[in-house]
């Protein structure tokens, strides 16, 4: 007879029939290695005195880092020079192939029987070429100061490669442009047509470019009148007057920027309207409450265009340089007429006395020379006003001011000479 097995679900099953099992504690973690664990054995502290100083980098490491950066900068500069010059490494362009710079006066007999001549700049025995014509650069004999200044430019160069950079030889580039224009005028005269006729040529391009500056002339662009200013601007003006601030270049206190601009522009415009462009009407560039410039009258544009078309080559290039630097055709024309050897007859008339009458206060100031300082101040009135109120930005405003004077000084050298009464 089979034995009946008792199941837990059976009523005959009893828990007391099961023997108690021993309790087994399971570890909380399982080791993946079989090496035995060993605890650290602390050692006693036997050192005496203060703790050692923190480690410092070796001096050689700092020097190596500086040398590495210096070498990288030299390699970068060398690569830039190679890209600019487009020459092979180790070429002779990196060396100065001349020792001395000389200015030679070359005289020749003109057709009319007068003795004319030119100045040429020589690097030892080689003449300085005109980059455009590849011929020797010739300076009129009446401009010895310009020729000497160009020779000084080349004497300061340390390599022939620097001569490829126009910013290192600005007077040479300016004189070369005037020389090319004079050669073009000679060819036009030989063909029997006007230099600026036909809508082509360098003179035509310069005249059209300068005409665009007339409608946005800096000398004619004045600040809004006090009646159109906002309440905030009026409040700033009152605070400025209370603090006793004043602009260093104008006598008196409490003047607005518009009054300063009109005060400086009045004698310049009077000179131009009476001596250079008789009868022209130069209007203010901006209307009240408008930021868009308005064009000058057609008669004014025609007179000024004809005057520029008849200027000599060296005076026209000087006018272009002055207008581009000052953003003002009026200031450029005033500076060129003051220093030009070809236009010196305009200073012999009654214009200086008439200019004296329009000066403020009726003071007998006599004839004043309109030079580089006056042209630079007239073209940067608003900048001087703002920097006088808020201060200058170092290496920005001061650098721009000196660079403007440098460009205007090159105009004086370009148009000046010994032919007229322009010796100062």
BAZA-773512 format. One record per residue (C-alpha): residue number from 1; residue in three letters; x, y, z. Coordinates in steps of 0.1 Angstrom, whole numbers, plus 5000, padded with zeros to 4 digits. Example, Ala and Ser with C-alpha at 12.3 -4.5 7.8 and 13.67 -1.06 7.14 Angstrom:
! residues 2
REC   n res    X    Y    Z
REC   1 ALA 5123 4955 5078
REC   2 SER 5137 4989 5071
//
This chain:
! residues 424
REC   n res    X    Y    Z
REC   1 UNK 5000 5000 5000
REC   2 UNK 5014 5034 4989
REC   3 UNK 5024 5060 5014
REC   4 UNK 5004 5093 5012
REC   5 UNK 5026 5124 5008
REC   6 UNK 5015 5154 5028
REC   7 UNK 5013 5186 5009
REC   8 UNK 5015 5221 5025
REC   9 UNK 4980 5228 5012
REC  10 UNK 4967 5196 5027
REC  11 UNK 4948 5198 5060
REC  12 UNK 4970 5170 5073
REC  13 UNK 5002 5191 5069
REC  14 UNK 5016 5206 5101
REC  15 UNK 5044 5232 5103
REC  16 UNK 5058 5215 5134
REC  17 UNK 5069 5186 5113
REC  18 UNK 5095 5208 5095
REC  19 UNK 5129 5210 5111
REC  20 UNK 5143 5246 5118
REC  21 UNK 5170 5257 5093
REC  22 UNK 5201 5275 5105
REC  23 UNK 5203 5313 5098
REC  24 UNK 5229 5323 5072
REC  25 UNK 5241 5359 5069
REC  26 UNK 5248 5370 5033
REC  27 UNK 5275 5395 5026
REC  28 UNK 5264 5430 5015
REC  29 UNK 5289 5431 4986
REC  30 UNK 5307 5407 4964
REC  31 UNK 5344 5410 4957
REC  32 UNK 5356 5407 4922
REC  33 UNK 5392 5398 4931
REC  34 UNK 5407 5372 4953
REC  35 UNK 5436 5391 4968
REC  36 UNK 5433 5397 5005
REC  37 UNK 5426 5432 5019
REC  38 UNK 5453 5448 5039
REC  39 UNK 5448 5479 5060
REC  40 UNK 5472 5509 5059
REC  41 UNK 5499 5510 5085
REC  42 UNK 5504 5546 5098
REC  43 UNK 5539 5557 5105
REC  44 UNK 5549 5581 5132
REC  45 UNK 5558 5617 5123
REC  46 UNK 5595 5622 5127
REC  47 UNK 5600 5655 5108
REC  48 UNK 5606 5687 5127
REC  49 UNK 5602 5724 5117
REC  50 UNK 5578 5742 5094
REC  51 UNK 5562 5725 5064
REC  52 UNK 5580 5729 5031
REC  53 UNK 5571 5757 5007
REC  54 UNK 5548 5751 4978
REC  55 UNK 5565 5740 4946
REC  56 UNK 5573 5767 4920
REC  57 UNK 5577 5762 4882
REC  58 UNK 5612 5762 4870
REC  59 UNK 5625 5794 4855
REC  60 UNK 5635 5776 4823
REC  61 UNK 5598 5767 4816
REC  62 UNK 5587 5803 4817
REC  63 UNK 5616 5814 4794
REC  64 UNK 5608 5786 4770
REC  65 UNK 5572 5796 4768
REC  66 UNK 5582 5832 4760
REC  67 UNK 5607 5821 4734
REC  68 UNK 5581 5798 4718
REC  69 UNK 5556 5827 4715
REC  70 UNK 5582 5850 4701
REC  71 UNK 5592 5824 4675
REC  72 UNK 5555 5819 4666
REC  73 UNK 5551 5857 4662
REC  74 UNK 5581 5859 4640
REC  75 UNK 5569 5830 4618
REC  76 UNK 5534 5847 4615
REC  77 UNK 5550 5880 4605
REC  78 UNK 5572 5863 4580
REC  79 UNK 5542 5845 4565
REC  80 UNK 5523 5878 4562
REC  81 UNK 5552 5895 4546
REC  82 UNK 5555 5867 4521
REC  83 UNK 5518 5869 4512
REC  84 UNK 5520 5907 4508
REC  85 UNK 5551 5908 4487
REC  86 UNK 5545 5875 4468
REC  87 UNK 5581 5868 4465
REC  88 UNK 5602 5838 4473
REC  89 UNK 5619 5834 4507
REC  90 UNK 5654 5847 4509
REC  91 UNK 5650 5872 4481
REC  92 UNK 5669 5904 4478
REC  93 UNK 5637 5924 4484
REC  94 UNK 5642 5919 4521
REC  95 UNK 5674 5939 4520
REC  96 UNK 5680 5976 4513
REC  97 UNK 5699 5977 4480
REC  98 UNK 5707 6014 4483
REC  99 UNK 5730 6032 4507
REC 100 UNK 5723 6069 4501
REC 101 UNK 5693 6089 4488
REC 102 UNK 5699 6120 4467
REC 103 UNK 5677 6147 4452
REC 104 UNK 5689 6159 4418
REC 105 UNK 5678 6190 4400
REC 106 UNK 5674 6182 4362
REC 107 UNK 5672 6214 4341
REC 108 UNK 5660 6215 4305
REC 109 UNK 5653 6242 4280
REC 110 UNK 5616 6247 4273
REC 111 UNK 5602 6257 4239
REC 112 UNK 5595 6293 4250
REC 113 UNK 5631 6298 4259
REC 114 UNK 5626 6297 4297
REC 115 UNK 5647 6274 4318
REC 116 UNK 5625 6248 4335
REC 117 UNK 5634 6217 4354
REC 118 UNK 5624 6189 4377
REC 119 UNK 5636 6172 4408
REC 120 UNK 5643 6135 4408
REC 121 UNK 5650 6113 4438
REC 122 UNK 5678 6088 4433
REC 123 UNK 5686 6057 4453
REC 124 UNK 5724 6058 4447
REC 125 UNK 5723 6059 4409
REC 126 UNK 5687 6046 4404
REC 127 UNK 5658 6070 4402
REC 128 UNK 5627 6064 4422
REC 129 UNK 5600 6052 4397
REC 130 UNK 5564 6062 4394
REC 131 UNK 5545 6030 4403
REC 132 UNK 5519 6037 4376
REC 133 UNK 5541 6047 4346
REC 134 UNK 5572 6028 4356
REC 135 UNK 5592 6059 4347
REC 136 UNK 5612 6082 4369
REC 137 UNK 5591 6102 4393
REC 138 UNK 5596 6139 4385
REC 139 UNK 5588 6167 4409
REC 140 UNK 5586 6203 4396
REC 141 UNK 5616 6224 4403
REC 142 UNK 5595 6249 4422
REC 143 UNK 5587 6222 4449
REC 144 UNK 5621 6215 4465
REC 145 UNK 5605 6208 4499
REC 146 UNK 5583 6181 4485
REC 147 UNK 5613 6164 4468
REC 148 UNK 5633 6165 4500
REC 149 UNK 5604 6150 4520
REC 150 UNK 5600 6122 4495
REC 151 UNK 5638 6115 4497
REC 152 UNK 5635 6114 4535
REC 153 UNK 5607 6088 4531
REC 154 UNK 5630 6065 4512
REC 155 UNK 5659 6071 4534
REC 156 UNK 5639 6058 4564
REC 157 UNK 5630 6025 4547
REC 158 UNK 5650 5995 4559
REC 159 UNK 5642 5972 4530
REC 160 UNK 5629 5973 4494
REC 161 UNK 5599 5953 4505
REC 162 UNK 5586 5982 4525
REC 163 UNK 5585 6003 4494
REC 164 UNK 5556 5981 4483
REC 165 UNK 5534 5994 4511
REC 166 UNK 5518 6027 4502
REC 167 UNK 5512 6037 4539
REC 168 UNK 5550 6038 4544
REC 169 UNK 5556 6062 4515
REC 170 UNK 5524 6084 4515
REC 171 UNK 5541 6114 4499
REC 172 UNK 5555 6093 4471
REC 173 UNK 5521 6079 4464
REC 174 UNK 5505 6113 4464
REC 175 UNK 5532 6128 4442
REC 176 UNK 5529 6099 4418
REC 177 UNK 5492 6105 4414
REC 178 UNK 5497 6142 4406
REC 179 UNK 5525 6133 4382
REC 180 UNK 5502 6108 4363
REC 181 UNK 5475 6135 4362
REC 182 UNK 5499 6161 4348
REC 183 UNK 5510 6136 4321
REC 184 UNK 5474 6129 4312
REC 185 UNK 5467 6166 4309
REC 186 UNK 5496 6170 4286
REC 187 UNK 5483 6143 4263
REC 188 UNK 5449 6158 4264
REC 189 UNK 5463 6192 4255
REC 190 UNK 5481 6177 4226
REC 191 UNK 5449 6162 4212
REC 192 UNK 5431 6196 4215
REC 193 UNK 5403 6186 4239
REC 194 UNK 5396 6196 4275
REC 195 UNK 5412 6174 4301
REC 196 UNK 5378 6166 4318
REC 197 UNK 5357 6164 4286
REC 198 UNK 5343 6132 4274
REC 199 UNK 5334 6117 4307
REC 200 UNK 5366 6097 4311
REC 201 UNK 5400 6101 4326
REC 202 UNK 5415 6107 4360
REC 203 UNK 5405 6143 4362
REC 204 UNK 5369 6136 4354
REC 205 UNK 5367 6109 4381
REC 206 UNK 5383 6132 4407
REC 207 UNK 5359 6161 4399
REC 208 UNK 5328 6139 4401
REC 209 UNK 5340 6123 4434
REC 210 UNK 5346 6157 4450
REC 211 UNK 5312 6170 4439
REC 212 UNK 5295 6143 4460
REC 213 UNK 5313 6157 4491
REC 214 UNK 5296 6191 4485
REC 215 UNK 5261 6179 4494
REC 216 UNK 5274 6164 4527
REC 217 UNK 5301 6189 4535
REC 218 UNK 5313 6188 4571
REC 219 UNK 5316 6226 4573
REC 220 UNK 5280 6230 4562
REC 221 UNK 5265 6203 4585
REC 222 UNK 5255 6221 4617
REC 223 UNK 5237 6208 4648
REC 224 UNK 5200 6216 4652
REC 225 UNK 5190 6250 4665
REC 226 UNK 5181 6253 4702
REC 227 UNK 5144 6257 4693
REC 228 UNK 5143 6221 4679
REC 229 UNK 5163 6204 4706
REC 230 UNK 5147 6182 4732
REC 231 UNK 5142 6190 4769
REC 232 UNK 5170 6166 4778
REC 233 UNK 5194 6185 4757
REC 234 UNK 5183 6218 4772
REC 235 UNK 5188 6204 4807
REC 236 UNK 5223 6192 4798
REC 237 UNK 5231 6226 4784
REC 238 UNK 5220 6243 4816
REC 239 UNK 5240 6219 4837
REC 240 UNK 5270 6225 4816
REC 241 UNK 5267 6263 4819
REC 242 UNK 5263 6260 4857
REC 243 UNK 5295 6240 4859
REC 244 UNK 5313 6267 4840
REC 245 UNK 5325 6244 4812
REC 246 UNK 5336 6260 4779
REC 247 UNK 5352 6249 4747
REC 248 UNK 5389 6256 4747
REC 249 UNK 5391 6269 4711
REC 250 UNK 5363 6295 4713
REC 251 UNK 5361 6325 4735
REC 252 UNK 5332 6329 4759
REC 253 UNK 5309 6305 4777
REC 254 UNK 5275 6290 4772
REC 255 UNK 5277 6286 4734
REC 256 UNK 5259 6257 4718
REC 257 UNK 5276 6234 4693
REC 258 UNK 5256 6251 4664
REC 259 UNK 5269 6285 4674
REC 260 UNK 5305 6272 4675
REC 261 UNK 5301 6256 4640
REC 262 UNK 5287 6288 4625
REC 263 UNK 5314 6309 4641
REC 264 UNK 5341 6288 4626
REC 265 UNK 5325 6283 4592
REC 266 UNK 5316 6320 4586
REC 267 UNK 5351 6333 4577
REC 268 UNK 5358 6303 4555
REC 269 UNK 5326 6305 4536
REC 270 UNK 5330 6343 4532
REC 271 UNK 5365 6338 4517
REC 272 UNK 5353 6312 4492
REC 273 UNK 5322 6333 4482
REC 274 UNK 5342 6365 4477
REC 275 UNK 5375 6353 4462
REC 276 UNK 5373 6317 4449
REC 277 UNK 5337 6312 4438
REC 278 UNK 5322 6347 4434
REC 279 UNK 5285 6349 4438
REC 280 UNK 5278 6313 4448
REC 281 UNK 5253 6304 4475
REC 282 UNK 5264 6277 4499
REC 283 UNK 5234 6266 4520
REC 284 UNK 5233 6246 4552
REC 285 UNK 5233 6208 4545
REC 286 UNK 5205 6198 4569
REC 287 UNK 5171 6212 4572
REC 288 UNK 5154 6217 4606
REC 289 UNK 5144 6184 4620
REC 290 UNK 5158 6163 4591
REC 291 UNK 5187 6139 4589
REC 292 UNK 5188 6137 4551
REC 293 UNK 5211 6162 4533
REC 294 UNK 5198 6185 4507
REC 295 UNK 5216 6193 4475
REC 296 UNK 5232 6226 4467
REC 297 UNK 5218 6248 4440
REC 298 UNK 5225 6238 4405
REC 299 UNK 5243 6271 4397
REC 300 UNK 5266 6265 4427
REC 301 UNK 5275 6230 4416
REC 302 UNK 5282 6242 4380
REC 303 UNK 5305 6270 4392
REC 304 UNK 5324 6247 4416
REC 305 UNK 5326 6219 4390
REC 306 UNK 5341 6243 4364
REC 307 UNK 5366 6257 4390
REC 308 UNK 5378 6222 4398
REC 309 UNK 5380 6212 4361
REC 310 UNK 5404 6241 4355
REC 311 UNK 5428 6235 4385
REC 312 UNK 5463 6224 4378
REC 313 UNK 5471 6188 4383
REC 314 UNK 5490 6192 4416
REC 315 UNK 5464 6214 4431
REC 316 UNK 5435 6191 4421
REC 317 UNK 5452 6161 4437
REC 318 UNK 5459 6181 4468
REC 319 UNK 5423 6192 4469
REC 320 UNK 5412 6155 4466
REC 321 UNK 5435 6146 4495
REC 322 UNK 5422 6174 4517
REC 323 UNK 5386 6167 4510
REC 324 UNK 5389 6130 4517
REC 325 UNK 5407 6137 4550
REC 326 UNK 5384 6164 4563
REC 327 UNK 5352 6152 4546
REC 328 UNK 5347 6188 4534
REC 329 UNK 5353 6203 4499
REC 330 UNK 5351 6238 4514
REC 331 UNK 5379 6233 4539
REC 332 UNK 5400 6216 4512
REC 333 UNK 5395 6244 4488
REC 334 UNK 5403 6270 4515
REC 335 UNK 5436 6252 4524
REC 336 UNK 5446 6247 4488
REC 337 UNK 5440 6284 4479
REC 338 UNK 5460 6295 4509
REC 339 UNK 5491 6275 4501
REC 340 UNK 5491 6268 4464
REC 341 UNK 5519 6284 4444
REC 342 UNK 5496 6285 4413
REC 343 UNK 5467 6302 4431
REC 344 UNK 5487 6327 4451
REC 345 UNK 5472 6356 4433
REC 346 UNK 5439 6351 4452
REC 347 UNK 5457 6360 4484
REC 348 UNK 5469 6393 4470
REC 349 UNK 5435 6409 4467
REC 350 UNK 5411 6423 4493
REC 351 UNK 5399 6389 4506
REC 352 UNK 5421 6389 4538
REC 353 UNK 5407 6424 4548
REC 354 UNK 5372 6413 4540
REC 355 UNK 5376 6381 4559
REC 356 UNK 5387 6402 4589
REC 357 UNK 5355 6421 4589
REC 358 UNK 5333 6391 4594
REC 359 UNK 5352 6379 4625
REC 360 UNK 5334 6381 4658
REC 361 UNK 5335 6412 4680
REC 362 UNK 5350 6435 4654
REC 363 UNK 5385 6428 4667
REC 364 UNK 5414 6439 4646
REC 365 UNK 5431 6405 4643
REC 366 UNK 5448 6412 4609
REC 367 UNK 5454 6387 4583
REC 368 UNK 5455 6351 4596
REC 369 UNK 5470 6322 4579
REC 370 UNK 5447 6292 4573
REC 371 UNK 5470 6263 4580
REC 372 UNK 5470 6227 4591
REC 373 UNK 5459 6234 4626
REC 374 UNK 5429 6256 4615
REC 375 UNK 5418 6231 4589
REC 376 UNK 5420 6202 4614
REC 377 UNK 5400 6221 4640
REC 378 UNK 5373 6232 4615
REC 379 UNK 5368 6197 4603
REC 380 UNK 5365 6181 4637
REC 381 UNK 5344 6206 4657
REC 382 UNK 5318 6181 4668
REC 383 UNK 5345 6156 4679
REC 384 UNK 5363 6183 4699
REC 385 UNK 5330 6194 4714
REC 386 UNK 5321 6159 4726
REC 387 UNK 5356 6150 4738
REC 388 UNK 5358 6183 4757
REC 389 UNK 5326 6173 4775
REC 390 UNK 5330 6135 4780
REC 391 UNK 5368 6130 4776
REC 392 UNK 5390 6114 4750
REC 393 UNK 5395 6077 4743
REC 394 UNK 5432 6070 4746
REC 395 UNK 5449 6057 4715
REC 396 UNK 5418 6066 4694
REC 397 UNK 5409 6103 4694
REC 398 UNK 5445 6115 4698
REC 399 UNK 5458 6092 4671
REC 400 UNK 5431 6103 4647
REC 401 UNK 5438 6140 4654
REC 402 UNK 5475 6136 4646
REC 403 UNK 5468 6115 4615
REC 404 UNK 5445 6142 4602
REC 405 UNK 5472 6168 4606
REC 406 UNK 5497 6145 4588
REC 407 UNK 5474 6142 4558
REC 408 UNK 5468 6180 4557
REC 409 UNK 5505 6186 4560
REC 410 UNK 5511 6165 4529
REC 411 UNK 5486 6187 4510
REC 412 UNK 5506 6218 4520
REC 413 UNK 5538 6202 4507
REC 414 UNK 5521 6190 4475
REC 415 UNK 5506 6224 4464
REC 416 UNK 5532 6247 4479
REC 417 UNK 5563 6259 4462
REC 418 UNK 5586 6288 4455
REC 419 UNK 5568 6300 4424
REC 420 UNK 5543 6321 4443
REC 421 UNK 5544 6341 4475
REC 422 UNK 5535 6311 4497
REC 423 UNK 5567 6311 4518
REC 424 UNK 5558 6311 4554
//
